[in-house]
Amino acid sequence: MMSRMFVRSMASATKAIKPPVQLFGVDGTYATALYRASVEDSSVEKSYQALTKVNDLIETDAKVNQFLNNPALSSDDRKVVIDTIASSLKLDKTVTNFLTVLSDNNRLSEFKSIYTKFGQLNDAEQGIVEATITSAKPLDSKILKRLQTAITKSSFVGDGKTLKVANEVNPEILGGLVVEVGDKTVDLSISSKVAKLNATLSEAL
């Protein structure tokens, strides 16, 4: 009953509430649904804090992690797990109902990715813009700082926004950088240049 009420609440809020960033995929869809329900309750940050508690529990309790990632778990057993988690962590109704929806749809195993996506929405709600800089090797802190300053001054980051930068390492790009800010991507990697060169040569031959 609770989960059905939650779904109806999300549906009624769909057109009225626009998320600060557009997310894709199943995890993005669920994260956006929780965002809309949380906005109606004026509790986006509160929902994020509650999800963080759940995530911390999953990372520290192997048994809980095993339960949530077991697709063969019966609906009754999943309900017991959700009720236990909600009670022990003192979760509010919005987050408890959301976990129930995940349980009913057998999506509890995707909690961590949904939590990550909801974190992006929470950051955007607070005016924080996330940037991911991918490099072949870890970047020196001074270089990362210079890049952060340059991105902050760019059109990618609006006035009054705070930039949060993360450096990811991917040796496959060979060199250079791939900069992702929100839904925008600037590919300055060597692998990209090699691919373009190969495409040009293929067309010429």
Secondary structure, DSSP 8 states (H G I E B T S, - for coil): -HHHHHHHHHHHHTTT---SS---HHHHHHHHHHHHHHHHTT-HHHHHHHHHHHHHHHHH-HHHHHHHT-TT--HHHHHHHHHHHHHHHT--HHHHHHHHHHHHTT-GGGHHHHHHHHHHHHHHHTTEEEEEEEESS---HHHHHHHHHHHHHSTTS-TT-EEEEEEEE-GGG-SEEEEEETTEEEEEEHHHHHHHHHHHHHHH-
